[in-house]
Amino acid sequence: MTQHILIADDEPNIVISLEYLMQREGYAVSVARDGEEALAVILRDRPALVLLDAMMPKMSGFEVCQALRANDAAHGTLILMLTAKGRDTDVAKGLGSGADAYMTKPFSTRELVHKVREMLDGGA
C-alpha cells in the first residue's frame, strides 16, 4: 500500500519541488497551503507523515503540531518540521511542540528522502 504524505507549506516553489520529489519516491501526496488547511487535511485523510513548515498563515506549524498532539485521532501521524528557523531555540520549540524530527531549509533532497524513508520505516 502506498504511504500518504501531506506537504504543508505556503511557498509555491517549495511545494512544487517537494511534491515532485515525494511522488518520484512512490508516495501519495496531498498539499495544504496554510496551517488551518493542514490541520483539516490531517484529521480528514490521516497521512502517515506531514512535512510541516513552521511559518505559515492562519496557524503556524508549531500550532498545528500542538493541536495534532492534543488530538487522539491524529495519534499515529508523524511530523517532520521543515523550516528556515534553524536556531537551537527554534529546533527545541519544534520538537517541544510535538514534531518527530526537524530539518532546516535549505536542505539536501537526498537527506530529506533518507529522513522520510527512515521515519516511515519506523526508524525515527
C-alpha positions in Angstrom: 0.0 0.0 0.0 1.3 3.5 -0.9 2.1 5.7 2.0 0.4 9.1 2.1 2.4 12.3 2.8 1.0 15.8 3.4 3.1 18.7 2.4 2.1 21.8 4.4 3.9 24.9 3.2 2.8 28.3 1.9 5.7 28.7 -0.5 4.7 27.5 -4.0 8.2 26.7 -5.2 8.9 24.5 -2.2 5.5 22.8 -2.5 6.2 22.0 -6.2 9.6 20.6 -5.6 8.6 18.6 -2.5 5.5 17.2 -4.3 7.6 16.1 -7.3 10.3 14.6 -5.0 7.9 12.6 -2.9 5.8 11.4 -5.8 9.1 10.3 -7.6 9.9 8.2 -4.4 6.5 6.5 -4.8 4.4 8.3 -2.1 0.9 9.5 -2.5 1.0 13.3 -1.8 -1.5 16.0 -0.9 -0.9 19.6 -0.2 -2.0 22.3 2.3 -1.1 25.9 1.9 -1.8 27.2 5.4 -2.0 25.8 9.0 -5.7 25.6 9.2 -5.9 23.7 5.9 -3.1 21.4 7.1 -4.9 20.5 10.3 -8.2 19.8 8.5 -6.5 17.6 5.9 -4.5 15.7 8.5 -7.7 15.0 10.6 -9.7 14.0 7.4 -7.1 12.0 5.5 -4.8 10.7 8.2 -1.5 10.9 6.3 1.4 8.7 7.5 3.8 11.7 7.5 3.4 15.5 7.4 6.2 17.7 6.0 5.3 20.8 8.0 6.6 24.3 7.6 6.9 26.3 10.8 5.9 29.7 9.3 2.5 29.6 7.6 -0.6 31.8 7.5 -3.6 31.3 9.7 -1.8 28.8 12.1 1.9 28.3 12.4 3.4 24.8 12.1 4.1 24.9 15.8 0.4 25.5 16.5 -0.6 22.7 14.1 1.8 20.4 15.8 0.4 21.1 19.2 -3.2 20.7 18.0 -2.3 17.3 16.5 -0.6 16.0 19.6 -3.6 17.0 21.7 -5.9 15.1 19.4 -6.1 11.3 19.9 -7.5 10.8 16.4 -4.1 12.0 14.9 -2.0 9.9 17.3 -0.1 7.9 14.7 0.8 10.8 12.3 4.5 11.5 12.1 5.6 15.1 11.7 8.8 16.3 10.1 9.1 20.0 10.5 10.8 21.8 7.6 11.7 25.4 8.3 14.2 28.2 7.7 14.2 28.8 11.5 17.3 26.9 12.5 18.4 28.4 15.8 18.7 25.9 18.7 15.7 27.5 20.4 13.6 27.0 17.2 14.6 23.4 17.0 13.7 22.9 20.7 10.4 24.7 20.1 9.5 22.4 17.1 10.4 19.2 18.9 8.8 20.5 22.1 5.5 21.2 20.2 5.4 17.5 19.1 7.4 17.2 15.9 9.1 13.9 15.5 12.0 15.4 13.5 13.2 18.8 12.4 15.2 19.9 9.3 16.3 23.4 8.4 15.9 24.9 4.9 17.8 24.8 2.7 18.1 21.0 2.9 19.6 18.4 0.6 16.9 16.5 -1.2 18.9 13.3 -0.7 18.9 13.9 3.1 15.2 14.6 3.1 14.3 11.5 1.2 16.5 9.5 3.5 14.9 11.0 6.6 11.4 10.4 5.2 12.2 6.8 4.5 13.7 6.3 7.9 10.7 7.8 9.6 8.1 5.8 7.6 10.1 2.6 8.1 10.0 3.1 11.9 13.5 4.3 12.5 12.7 7.9 13.6 
